Amino acid sequence: MNIPFRLAMTCRSTIVALRCSCGFAAHPVRGIPFYSLGARNLMHEFSELVLYSTAFSLNALDTAQHVVLDELENRASTPLIKVVQMIQLQKNISAVGMFSMFEAVLQEKLECADGFRAANELLESHKKISLRERFVELQQAINVLKHGKGRSYDALVAKADSLPFRIKRPGEYFFDEGHVSEIAALVEVDDEFVLLCAEIITAVSDFIQKACHNDRV
């Protein structure tokens, strides 16, 4: 079985699993997924969408990576190595993308020009210090992934030993030298990092919704 076909089958099986776990059904004629009107309509909330899409993406990417790594055990191939690196790149894109979209959601929800700053101030005013600290660290990590070295990078390097993710310190060129999946990035974006991004987005979103509701009451 060739690699493209096996990867396609992997994606199809992942979609089927997602349908079963999230309440999707298949359209009786076209096979198009849809929600029944009586189903719980939770996916419209951005934070919940992030959790579902992150689980879906990581499952599909990790399963695909296992397929390729199995092939690499049998034969070394530059195209196969590129596929593994492509999968790693997609994780980076997922992390950057969810945070960029969340900033837009915050701007609309908080009616401000700088969604992250407004959210940080709200967290601080409500004494959510730990959540704010983790949220800021992830904002900085995303900035580093997008823009490279700068103030965010310097701030993270200064507290590298206490971070819940790895960052390349000055003079370091690899996280794991020789690992075929490594790409050029200053922050290590593994499954745990992507999941952390989704979890913190959800936690911040839940807090802001409650805070805004209490302010209106």
C-alpha positions in Angstrom: 0.0 0.0 0.0 1.6 3.3 -1.0 2.1 6.2 1.4 -0.5 8.7 -0.1 -3.2 6.1 -0.1 -2.4 5.1 3.5 -2.4 8.7 4.6 -5.8 9.2 2.9 -7.2 6.2 4.7 -5.8 7.5 8.0 -7.6 10.8 7.5 -10.9 9.1 6.6 -10.8 6.8 9.7 -10.1 9.9 11.8 -13.1 11.7 10.4 -15.3 8.7 11.1 -14.1 8.5 14.7 -14.8 12.3 15.1 -18.3 11.8 13.8 -19.0 9.1 16.4 -17.5 11.1 19.3 -19.1 14.4 18.5 -22.6 13.5 17.4 -22.1 13.7 13.6 -24.2 11.6 11.3 -23.9 11.0 7.6 -26.3 12.6 5.1 -28.5 9.7 3.9 -27.9 10.6 0.2 -24.6 12.4 -0.1 -22.7 11.2 2.9 -22.3 14.8 4.1 -21.9 15.1 7.9 -24.6 17.1 9.6 -26.1 17.8 13.1 -29.6 16.8 13.9 -31.6 19.7 15.2 -32.0 17.9 18.5 -28.2 17.5 19.1 -26.4 19.6 21.6 -25.2 22.7 19.7 -21.8 23.2 21.5 -19.4 23.5 18.6 -20.3 27.1 17.8 -18.3 28.4 20.8 -14.8 29.1 19.7 -13.1 27.6 22.7 -14.9 24.3 22.3 -14.2 24.3 18.5 -10.5 24.7 19.3 -10.6 21.7 21.6 -12.3 19.5 19.0 -10.2 20.7 16.1 -7.0 20.2 18.1 -7.9 16.7 19.1 -8.8 15.9 15.5 -5.7 17.4 14.0 -3.3 15.8 16.4 -4.9 12.4 16.0 -4.7 12.6 12.3 -1.1 14.0 12.3 0.2 11.5 14.8 -1.4 8.5 13.0 0.0 9.7 9.7 3.4 10.1 11.3 3.4 6.6 12.6 2.7 5.4 9.0 5.6 7.3 7.6 8.0 6.3 10.4 7.2 2.7 9.9 8.2 3.1 6.2 11.4 4.9 7.3 12.4 1.9 9.3 12.4 -0.2 6.1 13.9 2.4 3.8 15.6 5.8 4.1 14.0 8.3 1.8 14.2 12.0 1.5 10.5 12.4 0.5 9.5 10.4 3.6 11.6 12.7 5.8 10.0 15.7 4.2 6.6 14.3 5.0 7.6 13.9 8.7 8.8 17.5 8.7 5.6 18.6 7.0 3.6 17.0 9.8 5.7 18.9 12.4 5.3 22.1 10.5 1.5 21.6 10.5 1.6 21.5 14.3 3.4 24.8 14.4 0.8 26.3 12.0 -2.0 24.9 14.2 -0.7 26.6 17.3 0.0 29.9 15.7 -3.4 29.8 13.9 -5.5 29.1 17.0 -3.9 32.0 18.9 -4.2 34.4 16.0 -7.9 33.6 15.7 -8.4 33.9 19.4 -7.0 37.4 19.4 -9.7 38.4 16.9 -12.4 36.7 19.1 -11.1 38.7 22.1 -11.2 42.0 20.2 -14.9 41.4 19.4 -15.8 40.1 22.8 -14.1 42.8 24.8 -14.7 45.6 22.1 -11.1 46.7 22.0 -8.2 47.1 19.6 -5.8 44.8 21.4 -7.6 41.7 22.6 -4.6 40.1 24.3 -3.8 43.2 26.3 -7.4 43.6 27.4 -7.6 40.0 28.4 -4.4 40.2 30.3 -5.6 43.2 32.2 -8.9 41.5 33.0 -7.2 38.4 34.3 -4.9 40.6 36.5 -7.7 42.6 37.9 -9.5 39.4 38.9 -6.3 38.0 40.5 -6.0 35.2 38.0 -2.3 35.4 38.3 -1.3 31.8 37.4 -3.6 31.7 34.3 -2.5 35.1 33.2 1.2 34.1 33.5 0.7 31.0 31.4 -1.4 32.9 28.9 1.3 35.5 28.5 4.0 32.9 28.1 2.1 31.3 25.2 1.5 34.7 23.6 5.3 35.2 23.7 5.9 31.7 22.4 3.5 32.3 19.5 5.3 35.7 18.8 8.6 33.8 18.6 7.2 31.2 16.2 5.9 34.0 14.0 8.7 36.6 14.2 11.8 34.9 15.6 14.1 36.5 18.1 13.1 39.7 19.9 11.6 40.9 23.2 9.3 37.8 23.5 12.2 35.5 22.8 14.4 37.3 25.4 11.7 37.1 28.0 11.2 33.4 27.5 14.9 32.6 27.6 15.2 34.4 30.9 12.8 31.9 32.5 13.5 28.9 30.2 13.9 26.5 33.1 10.4 27.1 34.5 8.5 27.0 31.2 6.2 24.1 30.4 7.7 23.9 26.9 11.2 24.0 25.4 12.8 27.0 23.8 16.2 27.1 22.0 18.7 29.2 24.0 21.3 31.4 22.3 23.8 29.1 20.6 21.5 26.1 20.5 20.6 24.8 17.0 18.6 21.7 17.7 16.2 20.4 20.3 17.1 16.8 19.4 20.0 16.7 17.0 19.6 14.1 14.3 15.8 13.7 14.8 14.3 13.6 11.3 11.2 15.6 12.2 13.0 18.7 13.5 12.3 21.9 11.6 13.7 25.4 12.0 11.8 26.9 15.0 12.9 28.4 18.3 10.0 26.9 20.2 9.5 23.1 20.3 5.9 22.5 19.2 5.0 19.0 20.2 1.6 17.6 21.0 1.8 18.8 24.6 2.4 22.4 23.4 -0.5 22.4 21.0 -2.8 20.9 23.6 -1.6 23.5 26.2 -2.5 26.3 23.7 -6.0 24.9 23.3 -6.5 24.4 27.0 -5.3 27.9 28.0 -7.5 29.4 25.3 -10.4 27.5 26.7 -9.6 28.5 30.3 -9.2 32.2 29.3 -12.4 32.1 27.2 -14.4 30.6 30.0 -13.1 33.1 32.5 -13.9 36.1 30.3 -17.4 34.9 29.6 -18.1 34.5 33.3 -16.5 37.9 34.1 -18.5 39.7 31.4 -21.7 38.0 32.6 -21.1 39.0 36.2 -20.3 42.6 35.1 -23.7 42.8 33.4 -25.6 41.3 36.4 
